[in-house]
């Protein structure tokens, strides 16, 4: 599951990283170290281009767009359904009515610094939060789906994060993880002409998982009202999972 993550990169940096164009008329989103469901987040999608008359040209480009986290299918009667569609399980992308249309042609990337998971403590009550992030500080691209609800100026763009079974050391923290895509798979995932969803949604490569730091952090992240880079600070004296080396 992915229910909280960090996204602090500036839009100016994201458009370079993902070779994208900023969506028109949007104010930049602030750095957010405690992204929670229903917040506005950045996604990268393929925007289909149209001629002056509004007809599709067949061309497209990558667009960086702010959307709301929590997928609202175009057929939904009420936007509140998005509060329950924060994640889309990779095993049922092509089966669930809420996801199958978007999985075929409205896929996106969700840029992140890393995500949070909570592990049960063995020595005390409660859970230990971990921040899971590339050890080299690079950006993560989580697989996502997006939808457009409503029409005209009332259109609402929303997204969900695709999750998959956890692998490697991550299994000691949680049994699910975001489907993280390596750079060489970004173009295929974003290609609306590709509808071979099972192939596109292949598991995250083991070498990418092995390159993640599993960093124990303080419990301040538990409260969605807390924000700031200090949430990412390692808590000293807390061990990482057995087969994950502690990184300082």
C-alpha positions as CSV (number, residue, x, y, z in Angstrom):
1,X,0.0,0.0,0.0
2,X,1.1,3.6,-0.5
3,X,-0.8,6.0,1.7
4,X,1.8,8.6,2.4
5,X,4.9,9.9,0.6
6,X,7.2,12.8,0.1
7,X,7.5,15.1,-3.0
8,X,9.8,18.1,-2.5
9,X,11.2,18.7,-6.0
10,X,10.4,21.9,-7.8
11,X,8.3,21.7,-10.9
12,X,11.2,23.3,-12.8
13,X,13.3,20.3,-11.9
14,X,10.6,17.8,-12.6
15,X,10.0,19.0,-16.2
16,X,13.7,18.5,-16.9
17,X,13.9,15.1,-15.2
18,X,10.8,13.8,-17.0
19,X,11.2,15.7,-20.3
20,X,7.8,17.2,-19.8
21,X,5.9,20.5,-20.4
22,X,4.1,22.2,-17.4
23,X,0.4,22.3,-17.7
24,X,-1.0,25.7,-18.6
25,X,-2.6,27.9,-16.0
26,X,-1.5,26.0,-12.8
27,X,0.1,27.5,-9.8
28,X,3.2,25.5,-8.6
29,X,2.7,23.0,-5.8
30,X,4.8,23.6,-2.7
31,X,7.3,21.0,-1.4
32,X,5.4,18.4,0.6
33,X,7.2,16.0,2.9
34,X,3.9,14.4,4.2
35,X,1.7,13.9,1.1
36,X,-1.6,12.5,2.2
37,X,-4.7,11.3,0.2
38,X,-6.9,14.0,-1.4
39,X,-3.9,16.4,-1.6
40,X,-2.9,17.9,-4.9
41,X,0.1,16.1,-6.3
42,X,2.2,16.1,-9.5
43,X,1.8,13.5,-12.2
44,X,3.4,13.1,-15.6
45,X,1.1,12.0,-18.4
46,X,0.9,12.0,-22.1
47,X,-1.3,14.9,-23.3
48,X,-2.8,14.3,-26.7
49,X,-2.4,17.3,-29.0
50,X,-5.3,18.9,-30.9
51,X,-5.5,21.3,-33.8
52,X,-7.1,24.8,-33.5
53,X,-10.5,23.2,-34.2
54,X,-10.1,20.8,-31.4
55,X,-9.6,17.7,-33.4
56,X,-6.8,15.2,-32.3
57,X,-3.7,15.5,-34.4
58,X,-2.3,12.1,-33.4
59,X,0.7,13.7,-31.7
60,X,1.3,14.0,-28.0
61,X,3.8,15.2,-25.4
62,X,4.6,14.7,-21.7
63,X,2.8,17.0,-19.4
64,X,3.5,17.8,-15.8
65,X,0.1,18.4,-14.2
66,X,-1.2,18.9,-10.6
67,X,-4.0,16.5,-9.8
68,X,-5.9,15.3,-6.7
69,X,-4.8,12.1,-5.2
70,X,-7.8,9.7,-5.1
71,X,-9.1,8.5,-8.5
72,X,-12.6,9.6,-9.5
73,X,-13.7,7.6,-12.6
74,X,-15.5,9.6,-15.3
75,X,-18.7,7.7,-14.6
76,X,-18.8,8.4,-10.9
77,X,-21.8,10.3,-9.6
78,X,-19.9,11.9,-6.8
79,X,-16.2,12.9,-6.3
80,X,-16.2,11.4,-2.8
81,X,-15.6,8.0,-4.4
82,X,-12.0,9.2,-4.9
83,X,-11.4,9.0,-1.1
84,X,-11.5,5.2,-1.4
85,X,-9.5,4.8,-4.6
86,X,-6.0,5.9,-3.5
87,X,-4.3,2.8,-4.6
88,X,-4.9,0.4,-7.5
89,X,-3.7,-3.2,-7.0
90,X,-1.7,-4.3,-10.0
91,X,-3.3,-7.8,-9.9
92,X,-6.7,-6.3,-10.7
93,X,-6.0,-3.3,-13.0
94,X,-7.8,-4.8,-16.0
95,X,-10.7,-6.2,-14.0
96,X,-12.0,-3.6,-11.6
97,X,-14.4,-1.1,-13.3
98,X,-12.8,1.8,-11.5
99,X,-9.4,1.1,-13.0
100,X,-9.6,-0.9,-16.2
101,X,-10.3,2.0,-18.6
102,X,-7.6,4.2,-17.2
103,X,-5.2,1.2,-17.1
104,X,-5.6,0.8,-20.9
105,X,-5.0,4.4,-21.9
106,X,-4.7,6.9,-19.0
107,X,-1.5,5.9,-17.3
108,X,0.8,8.3,-15.6
109,X,3.9,8.6,-13.4
110,X,3.8,10.0,-9.9
111,X,7.1,11.6,-9.0
112,X,8.3,11.1,-5.4
113,X,11.3,11.4,-3.2
114,X,10.2,8.2,-1.4
115,X,7.3,6.8,0.5
116,X,6.4,5.9,4.1
117,X,5.5,2.6,5.6
118,X,4.9,1.4,9.1
119,X,6.3,-1.7,10.7
120,X,5.0,-3.3,13.9
121,X,7.4,-2.8,16.9
122,X,8.6,-5.9,18.7
123,X,9.9,-4.1,21.7
124,X,7.2,-1.6,22.4
125,X,3.6,-0.7,21.4
126,X,2.8,1.1,18.2
127,X,4.6,1.0,14.8
128,X,7.9,2.3,13.5
129,X,7.6,4.5,10.4
130,X,10.2,4.0,7.7
131,X,11.0,6.4,4.8
132,X,11.8,4.3,1.7
133,X,13.9,6.3,-0.8
134,X,16.7,5.8,-3.4
135,X,20.0,5.7,-1.6
136,X,21.5,7.9,-4.2
137,X,18.9,10.7,-3.8
138,X,17.4,10.2,-7.3
139,X,13.7,10.7,-8.0
140,X,11.2,7.8,-7.8
141,X,8.6,7.3,-10.5
142,X,5.6,5.4,-9.1
143,X,3.2,3.9,-11.7
144,X,-0.2,5.7,-11.6
145,X,-3.5,6.1,-13.4
146,X,-5.4,9.3,-14.0
147,X,-8.9,10.2,-14.8
148,X,-10.8,13.4,-15.8
149,X,-14.2,13.9,-14.1
150,X,-16.7,16.6,-15.2
151,X,-16.6,18.9,-18.2
152,X,-15.3,22.4,-19.1
153,X,-14.0,24.6,-16.4
154,X,-15.4,22.1,-13.8
155,X,-13.1,19.3,-14.9
156,X,-11.3,17.5,-12.0
157,X,-8.1,15.6,-12.7
158,X,-7.4,12.8,-10.2
159,X,-4.9,9.9,-9.8
160,X,-4.2,6.7,-8.0
161,X,-0.9,5.0,-7.3
162,X,-0.5,1.4,-8.5
163,X,0.7,-1.1,-5.9
164,X,2.3,-4.5,-6.1
165,X,3.5,-7.3,-3.8
166,X,6.6,-6.1,-1.8
167,X,9.9,-7.8,-2.6
168,X,13.3,-8.1,-1.0
169,X,13.9,-6.3,2.3
170,X,10.6,-4.4,1.9
171,X,8.6,-7.5,2.8
172,X,9.8,-7.1,6.4
173,X,8.0,-3.8,6.7
174,X,4.9,-4.3,4.6
175,X,3.5,-6.8,2.2
176,X,2.7,-4.1,-0.5
177,X,4.8,-1.5,-2.2
178,X,4.2,1.1,-5.0
179,X,5.0,-0.2,-8.5
180,X,8.2,1.8,-9.0
181,X,9.3,2.0,-12.7
182,X,12.9,2.4,-13.9
183,X,13.6,5.2,-16.3
184,X,13.8,2.8,-19.3
185,X,10.1,1.8,-18.8
186,X,8.7,5.3,-18.4
187,X,8.0,5.8,-22.2
188,X,6.1,2.5,-22.5
189,X,4.0,3.1,-19.4
190,X,3.0,6.6,-20.7
191,X,2.3,5.5,-24.2
192,X,-1.6,5.6,-24.6
193,X,-1.3,3.4,-27.7
194,X,0.0,0.5,-25.6
195,X,-2.8,-1.6,-24.0
196,X,-0.8,-4.7,-23.0
197,X,-1.2,-3.7,-19.3
198,X,0.2,-7.0,-17.8
199,X,3.4,-6.5,-19.7
200,X,3.7,-2.8,-18.8
201,X,3.0,-3.5,-15.2
202,X,5.8,-6.1,-14.7
203,X,7.3,-6.1,-11.2
204,X,9.9,-3.5,-10.2
205,X,13.4,-4.8,-11.1
206,X,15.2,-6.4,-8.1
207,X,18.2,-4.1,-8.6
208,X,16.0,-1.0,-8.1
209,X,14.6,-2.4,-4.9
210,X,18.0,-3.3,-3.6
211,X,19.1,0.3,-4.2
212,X,16.5,1.7,-1.8
213,X,17.3,2.9,1.6
214,X,14.9,1.8,4.4
215,X,15.3,4.7,6.8
216,X,13.6,4.6,10.2
217,X,12.1,8.1,11.0
218,X,10.3,9.7,13.8
219,X,6.6,9.3,14.6
220,X,5.9,13.0,13.7
221,X,5.0,11.8,10.2
222,X,2.0,10.0,11.7
223,X,0.2,13.3,11.9
224,X,-0.7,14.6,8.5
225,X,-0.5,18.2,9.8
226,X,3.2,17.8,10.3
227,X,5.4,18.8,7.4
228,X,8.9,19.7,6.6
229,X,12.3,18.1,5.7
230,X,12.8,17.1,9.4
231,X,10.3,14.3,8.9
232,X,12.9,12.5,6.7
233,X,15.6,12.6,9.4
234,X,16.9,9.1,10.5
235,X,16.1,8.1,14.0
236,X,19.3,6.9,15.6
237,X,19.4,3.6,17.4
238,X,16.6,2.1,15.3
239,X,17.6,-0.9,13.2
240,X,16.8,-1.4,9.6
241,X,15.3,-4.8,8.5
242,X,17.8,-7.7,8.9
243,X,18.9,-7.9,5.3
244,X,19.0,-4.2,4.6
245,X,22.2,-2.4,5.6
246,X,21.8,0.7,7.6
247,X,22.7,3.8,5.5
248,X,23.9,7.0,7.2
